[in-house]
Amino acid sequence: MDQFIRFREDRDRQYDDPDLTPRRASESRTTICVVMEIEHANNAGYVHGGTIMRMVDNAAGIAAARHSRRRVVTAAMDDMSFLSPVYIGDLVTVNAMVNDAHRSSMEVGVRVTVESVPTGERRHVASAHLVYVGLDADGKPAPVPPVVAESDEEKRRQAQARVRREQRLLRKRALQEAATRRPLPTDPPPA
Ligand SMILES: CC(C)(COP(=O)(O)OP(=O)(O)OC[C@H]1O[C@@H](n2cnc3c(N)ncnc32)[C@H](O)[C@@H]1OP(=O)(O)O)[C@@H](O)C(=O)NCCC(=O)NCCS
């Protein structure tokens, strides 16, 4: 136990002073591959959506930690649609990469594909965008390195991530305003 506590303390000290020089988006690239087994199935016999969401969060969290070299928390996940069912025996691959970073937050793009092992047929199952926040040793939001987008694809993803960030901030502000707004005389009576 003492050894574990010392290990944690040594590692926490390493989080105190991460390198904040801009980092290439591709350095955060993360891939997780898992064959779906009985334990991943729901009552209908398909793979549970939550299993895929957990893999998405795992892969995206690793990409964010690789980019920031910090401890990270999931702050948000954008809409995620399942485009195709996943069956037991399928090989699920989750690819994740940091699209963009701001002061302490990072957007990670994730794509999930499924491969049928006997036929090699591949299907796109889902895509998602998640926001992670880098934390300092006290668990407070802390600066993360900017993202260097090199390829045309990375530049497109970075530009689109900036649009999504603006939309998230607008939505958050609007919801906060709605929560504190007093009813107007023209508002319909409460149901
Ligand atoms: C995410 C969290 C650290 C943000 O803390 P906060 O006090 O709101 O911090 P701030 O207002 O300073 O925001 C910090 C950054 O997070 C971003 N952020 C906060 N909430 C967000 C949200 N819902 N969606 C997207 N980004 C968000 C802010 O835009 C800001 O980004 P920037 O520094 O790059 O400009 C805090 O809400 C938290 O700890 N949430 C719980 C996270 C968690 O436990 N996740 C696992 C769930 S099981």
The ligand as an SDF file (V2000), in Angstrom:
LIG
                    3D

 48 50  0  0  0  0  0  0  0  0999 V2000
  -15.4870   19.4880  -16.7650 C   0  0  0  0  0  0  0  0  0  0  0  0
  -15.2330   20.3390  -15.5280 C   0  0  0  0  0  0  0  0  0  0  0  0
  -13.8170   20.0510  -15.0050 C   0  0  0  0  0  0  0  0  0  0  0  0
  -15.3320   21.8100  -15.9440 C   0  0  0  0  0  0  0  0  0  0  0  0
  -15.1670   22.5550  -14.7810 O   0  0  0  0  0  0  0  0  0  0  0  0
  -15.6650   24.0910  -14.7270 P   0  0  0  0  0  0  0  0  0  0  0  0
  -15.5790   24.5310  -13.3240 O   0  0  0  0  0  0  0  0  0  0  0  0
  -16.9340   24.2420  -15.4890 O   0  0  0  0  0  0  0  0  0  0  0  0
  -14.4630   24.7990  -15.4470 O   0  0  0  0  0  0  0  0  0  0  0  0
  -14.4620   26.0100  -16.4400 P   0  0  0  0  0  0  0  0  0  0  0  0
  -15.7560   26.7550  -16.4810 O   0  0  0  0  0  0  0  0  0  0  0  0
  -13.1970   26.7670  -16.1060 O   0  0  0  0  0  0  0  0  0  0  0  0
  -14.2690   25.3050  -17.8430 O   0  0  0  0  0  0  0  0  0  0  0  0
  -13.0590   24.6410  -18.1460 C   0  0  0  0  0  0  0  0  0  0  0  0
  -13.1030   24.2210  -19.6020 C   0  0  0  0  0  0  0  0  0  0  0  0
  -14.0940   23.2020  -19.7590 O   0  0  0  0  0  0  0  0  0  0  0  0
  -14.9770   23.5360  -20.8140 C   0  0  0  0  0  0  0  0  0  0  0  0
  -16.2830   22.9790  -20.4620 N   0  0  0  0  0  0  0  0  0  0  0  0
  -16.8790   23.0090  -19.2540 C   0  0  0  0  0  0  0  0  0  0  0  0
  -18.0650   22.3930  -19.3220 N   0  0  0  0  0  0  0  0  0  0  0  0
  -18.2190   21.9740  -20.5920 C   0  0  0  0  0  0  0  0  0  0  0  0
  -19.2310   21.2740  -21.2890 C   0  0  0  0  0  0  0  0  0  0  0  0
  -20.3520   20.8780  -20.6950 N   0  0  0  0  0  0  0  0  0  0  0  0
  -19.0530   21.0100  -22.6020 N   0  0  0  0  0  0  0  0  0  0  0  0
  -17.9240   21.3960  -23.2250 C   0  0  0  0  0  0  0  0  0  0  0  0
  -16.9010   22.0590  -22.6180 N   0  0  0  0  0  0  0  0  0  0  0  0
  -17.0700   22.3470  -21.3260 C   0  0  0  0  0  0  0  0  0  0  0  0
  -14.9720   25.0600  -20.8460 C   0  0  0  0  0  0  0  0  0  0  0  0
  -15.3690   25.5510  -22.1160 O   0  0  0  0  0  0  0  0  0  0  0  0
  -13.5120   25.3440  -20.5550 C   0  0  0  0  0  0  0  0  0  0  0  0
  -12.7440   25.1840  -21.7400 O   0  0  0  0  0  0  0  0  0  0  0  0
  -11.4330   26.0950  -22.0360 P   0  0  0  0  0  0  0  0  0  0  0  0
  -10.6300   26.1520  -20.7590 O   0  0  0  0  0  0  0  0  0  0  0  0
  -10.7050   25.3460  -23.0910 O   0  0  0  0  0  0  0  0  0  0  0  0
  -11.9350   27.4240  -22.4940 O   0  0  0  0  0  0  0  0  0  0  0  0
  -16.2700   20.0680  -14.3750 C   0  0  0  0  0  0  0  0  0  0  0  0
  -17.5660   20.4340  -14.8410 O   0  0  0  0  0  0  0  0  0  0  0  0
  -16.2790   18.6330  -13.9510 C   0  0  0  0  0  0  0  0  0  0  0  0
  -15.4280   18.2040  -13.1830 O   0  0  0  0  0  0  0  0  0  0  0  0
  -17.2660   17.8550  -14.4260 N   0  0  0  0  0  0  0  0  0  0  0  0
  -17.3360   16.4350  -14.0870 C   0  0  0  0  0  0  0  0  0  0  0  0
  -16.4440   15.6500  -15.0370 C   0  0  0  0  0  0  0  0  0  0  0  0
  -16.5430   14.1750  -14.7640 C   0  0  0  0  0  0  0  0  0  0  0  0
  -16.5400   13.7480  -13.6390 O   0  0  0  0  0  0  0  0  0  0  0  0
  -16.6180   13.3960  -15.8450 N   0  0  0  0  0  0  0  0  0  0  0  0
  -16.7810   11.9900  -15.7530 C   0  0  0  0  0  0  0  0  0  0  0  0
  -18.2180   11.6930  -15.5890 C   0  0  0  0  0  0  0  0  0  0  0  0
  -18.4620   10.0670  -14.9910 S   0  0  0  0  0  0  0  0  0  0  0  0
  1  2  1  0
  2  3  1  0
  2  4  1  0
  2 36  1  0
  4  5  1  0
  5  6  1  0
  6  7  2  0
  6  8  1  0
  6  9  1  0
  9 10  1  0
 10 11  2  0
 10 12  1  0
 10 13  1  0
 13 14  1  0
 14 15  1  0
 15 16  1  0
 15 30  1  0
 16 17  1  0
 17 18  1  0
 17 28  1  0
 18 19  1  0
 18 27  1  0
 19 20  2  0
 20 21  1  0
 21 22  1  0
 21 27  2  0
 22 23  1  0
 22 24  2  0
 24 25  1  0
 25 26  2  0
 26 27  1  0
 28 29  1  0
 28 30  1  0
 30 31  1  0
 31 32  1  0
 32 33  2  0
 32 34  1  0
 32 35  1  0
 36 37  1  0
 36 38  1  0
 38 39  2  0
 38 40  1  0
 40 41  1  0
 41 42  1  0
 42 43  1  0
 43 44  2  0
 43 45  1  0
 45 46  1  0
 46 47  1  0
 47 48  1  0
M  END
$$$$
